[in-house]
Amino acid sequence: ERTTGESIRSQNVMAAVSIANIVKSSLGPVGLDKMLVDEVGDVTVSNDGATILKLLEVEHPAAKVLVELADLQDQEVGDGTTSVVILAAELLRHAEELIKYKIHPTSIIQGYRLACKEAVKYVQERLTVSVEDLGQECLKNTAKTSMSSKIIGPQSDFFADMVVNAVQAVKRTNAKGEVRYPIKAINILKAHGKSTKDSVLVNGYALNCTVASQAMPRQIDGAKIACLDFSLQKAKMQLGVQVLVTDPEKLDAIRQRESDITKERILKILSAGANVVLTTGGIDDLCLKYFVEAGAMAVRRCKKEDLKRIARVTGASLIVSLANMEGDESLDVSFLGSADSVTQERICDDELILIKGPQARSSASIILRGANDFYVEEMERSIHDSLCVVKRVLESNQVVAGGGAVETALSIYLENLATSISSREQLAIAEFAQALLVIPKTLAVNAAQDSTDLIAKLRAFHNASQTMSEREGLKWYGLDLICGTVRDSKKAGVLEPAITKIKSLKFAAEAAITILRIDDMIKIAPEKRENHPH
C-alpha cells in the first residue's frame, strides 16, 4: 500500500509529536518520572529521555527516527536527551504549518539548515563562557545542573563533588598530548540499604567478588596482581582423547598427573611473585590449598570486562594461557600488575574487593546506596549523565547558561536575522526561532508556573541584551523555576556544556529535516499464509 503527499507528512508529524509528548513532562528541574512496565513485568522508573524511549517499543517508522535521535545524543553527549526530542518534534510541527500555507518543503529544509548553522555560530561566538573564567566551581555547577532534574536533585551538592572527583581521577593524556577522561574507567556499583548520602567514592577499583576461601588473607599490601582468563581446575582430558591402559596400576598415576598439571600451573603463577590472582573461571577446592599456604588471595568468577579494566589500571596483561613460544608453560613477571593494596571490605550485605592505588593509571569507583532497586538504578543513570557532562566540560572547556537562556537568545537572534533575509527561507527561519521557545515553555509548564508571562519577560531581557550594548550582561538570563522568576543563570550556577546545546541543535534540525523530506511511504504487505488445520 502507498501513502503519499499531505497525509504521510501529517502522519509523520503526528507520530513525532506524540513521542515528544511522552517525554515532555520529564524535562527540567521539576520534571516528573515515568514508570515503564515491560511484557515480563519488570518495572523501570526513569527520568532519562533516552532510557524511556529505548524501552518503548515504537512501531511507526518516523517515530523510530526520534528514538534513535535520543540514543545518539545519549552516546555523543550523555545529557540533553529529552530536550533534543522535544525540539525536533516542535520543528516538525512548525514546518507542517508552513506546508499548509503552500510553502515547498525544500525551502523549509534550506531555511532550517541556514538557521541551524547561524544558531550554532551564534552560540559559539556570543553565548559561551570558558571554564578558566569561572574557575573550578563551574564543574560542580554543571554537574548539579545535570542532576537537578533527576532523582538525586536534592542531594546534588554531595553527588556533584563525588562526580567531579571521580572524573578528575581518571584523567589520561594520550599520545597526541590531548587530555581525555574515559568515563568507562569509573566503575559504578550498586548496593541496597542505608541512605543515598552513604554512597562513597573509592579511589581505586571496586570488584563485586569475594576471595575464594575464608582462610585467605583479607588484605595484601604491595600487591602483585595476575589476571587470568582460564580456570584453575583439575586438568581433564579433552573429548575424543583416549588413553589405553595396559597396566591397571598406571591408572593412579594418570589421576595423579591430572591434578599435578594444575598444581604446577599454580606454583608457576606464585613463583612469578603474584600474591593476588583474579580469574574468570573457577578454582578447585584442591587447588585453593596452595594459595592459602602461600598466603595469596585468589578470586574466582570475575567478570571479564572487570578484569580488562583492572589489567589496564594496574599495568597487568590479561593472560589467556600460560603457554610460551617454546611449547612449555611459564609466566613472565612483566604480565603482573601492581597496586598499593588489595583489601576485602564489607559494604552493606555484600563483600567487595577494593584495589587501591593501582600503579599504571588512577581509577575511581562509585558505590551507590539506596532504598530499593528502582531507586539505585535511576541513581546510576543520573550519575552517568553527570559524569558525561563533567567530562564534556573538561574536554571542551566551554559552558553556556542553562534555564532556557540559550534557546531564548537564539530565538530573538534568529527572528531578527529572518527579517533581514529577502529570500523565501525567511519564513522557515522565523518558524525555527519560534520552535526554539518550546524548551523554556515546557520548563515553565512543568514547574507549574505561568509560561506565557515568564517567556515574555525572558524575551524582553534577551531582546534588550542584543539591541543595547550597555545591557549585554542580560544574555545570561534564564528561568528560575523554583521561585517562578527570571534570574541570571551564570551567577546562580546553572550551567551546561556548550557542546550539549550545539549538538542537540544540530541533531534536532537533522532529524526534523530527515522526516520532512519524506513525501511517500510504500508499505509491503506481509504474505498471507494458508491456514493449515494443524
N, C-alpha and C positions, 0 to 999 in steps of 0.2 A: 504494500500500500504506500501511497505517496502523499505527503502533505507539503504544500508549497506556500510561499509568499507570506501574507499577513498572518495567517493562522499559526504557522510554525513559529514565527517571531514572537507572537504574544504568548504562545505556549512556553517557549524557552524562557522568556522574561518572567512569566508566572512561576515557573519551576525555580528559577534563581531567587526570586523574591521570597518564595515560601521557605527555601533553605535558609536564607538570611534571617527570616523572622524567627526561626527556631533558636538561633544563637544570639539574636538581637538583645534579649533581656539579660544576657550574661556579660554584657560589656561594662567596663568601668568599675570604680571602687565600690559601688553599691550594687553590682550586678548579682543576679541570682544564679543558683546552681541548677543543673539538670540531672534528673535521675534516669538512667537508661537500664532497661532490663532486657537481656538477650534471650534467645529461644530456650537456653538451658535454665534460665532463671538467675544468672549471675547479675549482680547489681553493680553499676558504676555510677558514682556521684561525681560530677565534674563541672568545672567552670571553663575548661580549656577548649576553645573553639575546635581545634584540630581533633582532639580526643572525641568530642561529641559527634562531629561529622564522620569520623572514621567508624564509629560504632553504628551509625545509621546505615541501613542497607538501602542505598539510593538506587532507584531503577532508572529514572529519567536521565538520558544522556547529557543534557545541558547542565543538569544539577550536579552530575558527576564532575564536570569541569571545576565547579566551585569547591567540591570536596577535595579534589587534587590540589587546588589552589591553596587551601588551608594547610594541606600536608606539606606543600612546597615551602610555604612561609615558615612552618614549624622546623623543617630541616635547615633552611637557609639562615633564619634569624633566631628562631626559637620562641619568639614572643610576637604578639600582634596578630594572632591567627583569626580572632573574632572580627577585628576591625577590617581586615582585608576582605573578608567575605561580605560584610555589610556594605562596604564601599563598592565592590564590584556589582552587587545587586542593584545598588542605587544608581550607578552609572547606566546600567541597562534600562532601568525604569525611565530615566530621563531621556535616553536615546529613543525609547519606544514612543514617548510623547512627540518627539521631533518627527519620527517616521509618520505619525498620524497627520502631521502638517505637510505631508508630501515632500519631505527632505530626503534625499537619497542616502542610503546607509554609508556609501563610500565617503560622502562629505563629512558625515558624522565621525567616521573612523579617522579620517585625516585630522579633523578638529581635535578629537580625543588624543591622538598621538602628539600633536603640537602642544596641547595643554599639558600633557604628562611631562613632555620634555622641558617646557618652561617651568613647571612646578618644581621638578627635581633641581633645576638650575637655581631657582629662587631659594629653595631650602638650603642648598649648599652654600650659596653666597651670603644670604642675609639672616637665616634663622638658626645657624649652628653656633655653638659655643665650644671652644676647645677645653679639654679636661684640665689642661695646665692652669687656665684662668680661674677655674673653680676649686682646684685642689682636690685632695683625696676624698673629701666629704661627698663629692658628687657621685663617687662609685657607690657609696652606701645609699645615696638618694635614688639612683637609678634602680638599684635592687629593691628598695622599698616601694618605688612606683610600680614596678612589675608585680610585686606581691600584693599591692593594695586591693586588687580585685579578687584575690584568691582567699582560700580558707584561712591562711595564716596571716592575713592582713593585720589583725590586732597585735600580733607579736612581731610585726615586721622589723622593729629595731633589733631584736635579739637575733632574728634569722639573717638580717642584712649583713651584720658583722660576720656571721658564720660563712655566708656565701662569698663575701669579698675575700676573707682569709683563705677560703678553700681554693678560689680561682687563682689567687696570687701564689699559693703554694705549688701550683703545677706549672709555673712559668717555664717555658723552654725557649731556647734560641736555636733556630735551625741553621743549616749550612750557609744559607744566604745572609745570615745575620738578622733575619726577621724574628720578632718575638711572637711566640704563639702560646695559646693557653688551651691545651686539649681538654675539653670537658669530660671526655671518656676516662681520663685518668683519675677522676674523682669518683670514688665508689660510694654509692648510696645504699645503706642497709636499713631495713625497716624492722622495728621490734615493737610489740604491743606493750601497753602498760605505762604507768606514770603519766605525766602531762607533757604537752608539746615543749614546754620550757626545759624539759630534761634531755632534749636532743643534744648530742655532743658532736664536736668536730674533732676527729682524731688525726694527729699528724702522723701519717704512715698509712699502711694499707690494712683494712679490716677484712677478715676472711670468715665467712659464715660456716666454719667447720670446727671440729674439736680433735684433740690428739687421739690417736688410735687406742691407746691403752692408759689406764689410770696410773700405772706405775711410772710413766714417763715424767720428766721434769716439766713444770708449768712455765718456767721462764728460762730462756737461754740468752746470755749476753754475748755480744760479739759473734752473732750467728753467721754460719756459712750455709747458704740455702741451696738445695738441689731440687730442681723442678722436673719431675719425671712424667712422661706421657705413656707409661706402661704399668702393668700391675705386677706386684712382687708376690706372686703366689706360686705354689708348688708347680714346677715345670711339668706339664703333661705332654705326652707325645701328640703330635699333630694327627688329625684324622687321616686315615689311609696309611699311616706308618705302622708296619707290622714288625714285631720282634719275635723271632722264632727262638724259643728257649729249648736247648737240648738238655741242660743240666738244671734240675729244679732248684738247686741251691743258689743258682745265679739270680733267681727272682728277687731275693732280698737285696742283692747288690744293685739291681735295677731300681728298686724302690728307693734305696739309699741315695743313689746318684741323682734321682729326680729331685729330692729335697736339697741335695748338695749344690745343685746348679744355682738355685735361688740364694742359698747361703753365700756362695762365692760372690754373687752379684752384690748382695748387701754389704759384704765385707769390702768389696771394691769401692762402693759408694762411700762407706765410712772411712776407709783408709785415705780417700782423697781429701778428707778433712771436713766432710759435710756433717753438721750436727742438727740440721733441720731438713727433713725430707718431705716434700709435698708431692703427692702423686694423684693422677686422675683415676687410677684403677684401685683395686683392693690390695690389702696386705694380709697375708695369712697370719693366724694367731701364732703359728710355729715361728714365723719369721719375726714377729714383733719382739720375741725374746732377745734377739741380737741387738735390736735398737735399744731396748730397755737396759741391757748390760752395758752398752756403750754410752748410756746417758744421753741419747739423742732423742729429738722429737720427731715423730712420724705422723703425718696427717694423710688420711686416705679419702678417696672420693671427692676431690676438689673439682670445681668446675674448670673446664679447660680455659675459658676466657679469663677467669680469675688468674690462673697460672700464667697465661701470656702476659697479663698486666704486671703481675708480681715479677716475672722474669725481666720485664722492661725496666721497672723501677729499681730492682736490686742489682741489675747488671748480669743476671744469670742467663743461661740458654735453656730453652725447653728441650729436654733430651728425649728423643723418641726411642732410641735403643742404645745399648752400650757398645755395640759392635764398632770396631775401628777398621782402618784400611787393611791391617794385616790379617783380619779374619778372627782376631781374638776379641775379648771383651775388656774394655778399660774405660776409666772415667778421668778426663783431664781436669785439673784444678781450675782451669780458666772457665769451665762451664758453670762453676758455682757462683752464686750471687752472695752479697754480704749486706748485713743490716746491723744496727746497734743492738737491737734486742728483739726477740720474738717471745711474746707472752700470751698466755691464755687467760682471758678475763671474763668475768660473769656479768652480763648485762641483761637485765630482766630475767626471763626464764632460760635464755639461751647462753651458751658459752661461745665466745668469739675468739679468734686468734688475731692478735694485732701485731703487725710487722712495723716496728718503729724505727725511724731514722735509716731508711734504705740508702745505700751508698751511691747508686748511679744517678738517680733523679729523685726529687722530692715528690711525694704524692700525698693525697688527703682523702679521708673517708668521712662521710657524714652518717651518723647513726640517728635515725628519726624515731621518736617515740610518739605514740598517740593512743587515743581511746579504743579505736576499732579499725578493722581492715580498710573500710572505705576512707576513713579519715587519713590514715597513714599513706594510702595510695595517692590520694588527692594532694597530700603534702609533698609527696615525691614529685608529682607533676609540677607543682608550683615552684619547688626548689630548682627543678631542672630549667624552668623558664627563666628564673632569675639568674641562674648560673650562666645561661646563654647570653642574657642581657649584659651582665658584667663583662663577660668575655668580649662581646662586640665593642663595648665602650673602651676597654683596654686596648683592643687591637686597632680600632679606627680613631680613637681619641676625640670623637665629636659627639656632642649631645644636643638635643633640642628640648624646648619646653613642652611639657605634656598638658593634659587637661583640655585638649581641643584647641590649643593655641595655634599650632602649625596649620591645621585644617582651615581655621577661620582666616588666618593671614593669607593663605593661598587662595581662599575663596575670593577675598577682596581684590587681591592682586590680579587673578585671572579675569574677574569681571571688568576691571579697568583695562586689561590687555585686550579683552574681546571687543570693547568699543573702539579700539584703535586699529582693528583689523578689518579691511574692507571686503575681504572675500567671504564666501558663504560658510567658511568654518566658524565665523563669528558666533553663530547660534550654538554650535556644538561646544565651543569653549565656555560660553556663558552657562550652559547646562552642566558642564563638568564642574564649574565653580559652585553651582547650586548643590550638586550632588555631594561635594566635599563636606557640606554643612551637616550631613546626616550623622557624622561622628559626634560633634558636640551636642546635637539634638538628642541623639539616643542616650548619651551620657546623662543629660539633664532629665530626660523622661524616666530613666531607670532610677534616678536618685529621688524621684517624686518631687521634682522642682518644676517651676513654670518655665518650660523650654523656650517659648516664644520671647518672653521677657529677657531671659538670660542671653539668648543668642543675639537679640537686638543690641543689648549692652556691649557684648563682646565684639560685635561687628563695628560698633561705633568706636570702640577703643582702637581696634586694628586699623580702621579707616584713618583715624587721626594719626596713628604712628606712621602710616605710609604717605600721607599728604603733607604733614607738618614735620619738618626735620627736627624741630626742638622737642617734639614729643615721641621721638623714635623708641624710647625705652618701653613704650606701651606694647611693643610687638611680643613681649614675653607674657602677656596677659592670657590667662586661661580660666577655666571654671573651678571654683571651689565647691565641690558637690555636697560636702557635709553641711556647710552653712548656707549654701544656695546663693553665693555671691561670685563676683568676678575678682580675681586677685593675680598678683604677679607670680606666675608658676616658677620662675627661676629662683626667686627669693624663697618661695615656700618649699623648694627642693623637689618639685615634681618634674623629673627629667626622664627622657628616654633616649636611647642611642639614635643618632641621626640615621644610621643605616636601616633601622626598623622602619622608619617613616618612608625613606626613599624607596626601599624595596617594596613596601606594601602599596605605595602609589603605582610603581611600575607594574607589579603583579596584577593589581586590581584592574588597571587600564588594559593590560594584555588580555586578561580573562574576559573582560567585557567585549573587547574587540573580537576575540575568537568567537564568542557566541553571537555577536551582531552580524558577523559575516555569513552566518548560516541562513539560507533562504529556502532550503529544500531538505526534506527528510524522507528517505526511502527506507521503509522497513521491509525486511524479507520475512514473509510469514513462515512460521515453522511448518515442516512437513507433517501432514496428517498421517498417523499410523493407523493401520487397520486394527480394529478391535478383535483380538483373538479371544475365544471363550475362556482359555486357561491362562 
